[in-house]
Amino acid sequence: MEQLNSSSFVTGFGLTLGLIVAIGAQNAFVLRQGLRREHVLPVVVFCIVADLLLIAAGVGGMARLVAAHPAVGTAVAVGGAVFLLGYGARAALRALHPGVLQAQGEGGATPLARVMVQLAGFTLLNPHTYLDTVVLVGSVGAQHAGVMKWYFTAGAASASGVWFAALGYGARLVAPWFQRPAAWRVLDAVVAAVMATLGGGLLWSVFSA
């Protein structure tokens, strides 16, 4: 049982990390705040808490829906697997044509309220946020039985915590790395492999049952 719990934690961690480690508005904003050393703690905490709440809602809601309607669980699992494989294919394409993450800071201090409103917009007004956390991560987490789905949730939340803390507080160390296309090529290649593995595993769990 302990091995299964650990496996659920690792799956949640790997899936979430693969989804959030990408060039995007939210990551660029967190990196910019880290480079400026401005309101880093509230920015990082907001991102982590938002992910945790959305992922938990997705896992819990999807789990109840699957329990009531098993056919829905199968459909969601297949849809999630297709999305994972598609996301992996996109990551593979990005690996062939890597970009860079630009986050140059401007001069002058920005009020905390303004920073948090901007961050909330990047996070909560982005439909991909809900697709990734509530729908995709939620559907994968709902496939785990009993307490294992919460180990999965803990792993997913841990990935979010590690990523945003590293991005915010390690910005000055990692920023040069993010600005190298070769580094993004390697990262996207790893993401593609992870997504393909998870998607294939999800399909296997559905059709081998």
Phi, psi and omega per residue, in radians:
M1 nan -0.729 3.134
E2 -1.082 -0.629 3.110
Q3 -1.153 -0.674 3.115
L4 -1.154 -0.712 3.107
N5 -1.087 -0.741 3.112
S6 -1.117 -0.690 3.122
S7 -1.111 -0.709 3.110
S8 -1.116 -0.720 3.123
F9 -1.081 -0.811 -3.111
V10 -1.137 -0.689 3.113
T11 -1.083 -0.807 3.110
G12 -1.080 -0.724 3.137
F13 -1.113 -0.859 -3.089
G14 -1.151 -0.732 -3.139
L15 -1.109 -0.854 -3.100
T16 -1.150 -0.731 3.123
L17 -1.084 -0.700 3.122
G18 -1.111 -0.536 -3.115
L19 -1.412 -0.672 -3.018
I20 -1.553 -0.332 3.136
V21 -1.458 1.440 -3.136
A22 -2.689 2.721 3.092
I23 -1.194 2.141 -3.124
G24 -2.877 3.003 -3.051
A25 -1.111 -0.763 -3.108
Q26 -1.130 -0.810 3.131
N27 -1.109 -0.706 3.117
A28 -1.110 -0.662 -3.137
F29 -1.180 -0.778 3.113
V30 -1.095 -0.734 3.119
L31 -1.101 -0.714 3.133
R32 -1.078 -0.755 3.118
Q33 -1.133 -0.614 3.090
G34 -1.166 -0.695 3.109
L35 -1.134 -0.619 3.137
R36 -1.432 -0.250 -3.055
R37 0.963 0.823 -3.021
E38 -2.231 2.054 3.102
H39 0.949 0.636 -3.050
V40 -1.141 -0.778 -3.089
L41 -1.051 -0.931 3.141
P42 -1.106 -0.572 3.112
V43 -1.139 -0.831 -3.133
V44 -1.135 -0.785 -3.134
V45 -1.086 -0.729 3.131
F46 -1.035 -0.822 -3.111
C47 -1.089 -0.744 -3.114
I48 -1.169 -0.822 -3.112
V49 -1.136 -0.714 3.115
A50 -1.054 -0.793 3.122
D51 -1.098 -0.780 -3.117
L52 -1.038 -0.827 -3.110
L53 -1.135 -0.745 -3.126
L54 -1.188 -0.715 3.134
I55 -1.162 -0.782 3.131
A56 -1.082 -0.704 3.102
A57 -1.114 -0.713 3.127
G58 -1.143 -0.831 -3.122
V59 -1.115 -0.837 -3.128
G60 -1.132 -0.790 -3.136
G61 -1.167 -0.773 3.119
M62 -1.124 -0.664 -3.125
A63 -1.093 -0.762 3.127
R64 -1.144 -0.695 3.140
L65 -1.137 -0.729 -3.140
V66 -1.145 -0.685 3.140
A67 -1.109 -0.665 -3.120
A68 -1.366 -0.567 -3.077
H69 -2.397 1.544 -3.105
P70 -0.967 -0.597 -3.135
A71 -1.114 -0.590 3.094
V72 -1.115 -0.703 3.114
G73 -1.039 -0.739 3.120
T74 -1.120 -0.779 -3.135
A75 -1.107 -0.744 -3.135
V76 -1.147 -0.705 3.138
A77 -1.102 -0.760 3.123
V78 -1.143 -0.778 3.105
G79 -1.069 -0.721 3.096
G80 -1.102 -0.706 3.128
A81 -1.118 -0.745 3.112
V82 -1.075 -0.745 3.127
F83 -1.112 -0.757 3.124
L84 -1.037 -0.791 3.135
L85 -1.140 -0.690 3.090
G86 -1.141 -0.719 3.113
Y87 -1.118 -0.704 3.095
G88 -1.092 -0.671 3.105
A89 -1.130 -0.691 3.109
R90 -1.135 -0.704 3.115
A91 -1.114 -0.654 3.109
A92 -1.124 -0.685 3.095
L93 -1.153 -0.686 3.087
R94 -1.107 -0.580 3.125
A95 -1.130 -0.526 3.114
L96 -1.345 -0.474 -3.140
H97 -2.322 1.237 -3.042
P98 -1.191 2.620 3.053
G99 -1.911 -2.880 3.067
V100 -2.346 2.761 3.136
L101 -1.809 1.875 -3.125
Q102 -1.607 2.282 3.125
A103 -2.659 1.129 3.137
Q104 -1.414 2.310 -3.135
G105 -1.511 2.544 3.071
E106 -1.672 2.957 3.124
G107 -1.395 2.813 3.099
G108 1.536 2.467 -3.133
A109 -1.384 2.478 3.097
T110 -1.814 2.295 3.135
P111 -1.012 2.536 -3.113
L112 -1.007 -0.750 -3.108
A113 -1.023 -0.747 -3.140
R114 -1.149 -0.717 3.124
V115 -1.062 -0.784 -3.085
M116 -1.222 -0.624 3.075
V117 -1.113 -0.767 3.110
Q118 -1.080 -0.776 -3.131
L119 -1.122 -0.709 3.104
A120 -1.060 -0.664 3.101
G121 -1.137 -0.819 3.116
F122 -1.048 -0.586 -3.040
T123 -1.543 -0.894 -2.954
L124 -1.643 -0.305 3.117
L125 -1.699 0.123 3.128
N126 -1.733 1.975 -3.104
P127 -1.049 -0.454 3.125
H128 -1.154 -0.443 3.084
T129 -1.047 -0.807 -3.115
Y130 -1.287 -0.613 3.108
L131 -1.113 -0.756 -3.107
D132 -1.238 -0.874 -2.999
T133 -1.456 -1.007 -3.034
V134 -1.276 -0.839 -3.033
V135 -1.453 -1.016 -3.018
L136 -1.268 -1.023 -3.140
V137 -1.104 -0.669 3.115
G138 -1.075 -0.742 -3.112
S139 -1.188 -0.672 3.105
V140 -1.189 -0.758 3.135
G141 -1.109 -0.585 -3.119
A142 -1.171 -0.312 3.120
Q143 -1.328 -0.236 3.139
H144 -1.507 2.369 -3.049
A145 -1.476 2.550 3.007
G146 0.917 -2.294 -3.068
V147 -1.201 -0.329 -3.090
M148 -1.100 -0.510 3.137
K149 -1.175 -0.461 3.117
W150 -1.451 -0.450 2.945
Y151 -1.148 -0.695 3.062
F152 -1.043 -0.792 3.128
T153 -1.081 -0.723 3.109
A154 -1.087 -0.706 3.100
G155 -1.129 -0.728 3.122
A156 -1.107 -0.783 3.130
A157 -1.142 -0.628 3.117
S158 -1.125 -0.687 3.105
A159 -1.081 -0.747 3.102
S160 -1.079 -0.767 3.139
G161 -1.094 -0.797 -3.141
V162 -1.083 -0.785 -3.062
W163 -1.153 -0.899 -3.062
F164 -1.231 -0.593 3.065
A165 -1.140 -0.744 3.123
A166 -1.149 -0.696 -3.104
L167 -1.201 -0.728 -3.109
G168 -1.326 -0.866 -3.040
Y169 -1.552 -0.365 3.125
G170 -1.809 0.278 -3.026
A171 -0.946 -0.808 -3.064
R172 -1.181 -0.389 3.118
L173 -1.514 -0.698 -3.027
V174 -1.635 -0.283 -3.097
A175 -0.958 -0.788 3.119
P176 -1.063 -0.589 3.125
W177 -1.161 -0.745 3.141
F178 -1.161 -0.352 -3.111
Q179 -1.574 0.109 3.108
R180 -1.805 2.018 3.135
P181 -0.971 -0.621 -3.122
A182 -1.078 -0.634 3.129
A183 -1.160 -0.725 3.096
W184 -1.161 -0.541 3.088
R185 -1.087 -0.803 3.133
V186 -1.131 -0.802 -3.103
L187 -1.069 -0.817 -3.131
D188 -1.160 -0.555 3.082
A189 -1.147 -0.709 3.089
V190 -1.137 -0.768 3.113
V191 -1.036 -0.749 3.133
A192 -1.049 -0.742 3.139
A193 -1.143 -0.729 3.139
V194 -1.130 -0.812 -3.120
M195 -1.114 -0.696 3.127
A196 -1.130 -0.705 3.132
T197 -1.146 -0.801 -3.139
L198 -1.163 -0.729 3.123
G199 -1.115 -0.766 3.102
G200 -1.122 -0.679 3.112
G201 -1.146 -0.648 3.129
L202 -1.161 -0.738 3.093
L203 -1.109 -0.694 3.127
W204 -1.084 -0.753 -3.123
S205 -1.127 -0.519 -3.133
V206 -1.365 -0.867 -2.993
F207 -1.546 -0.169 3.091
S208 -1.683 -0.102 -3.116
A209 -1.256 nan nan
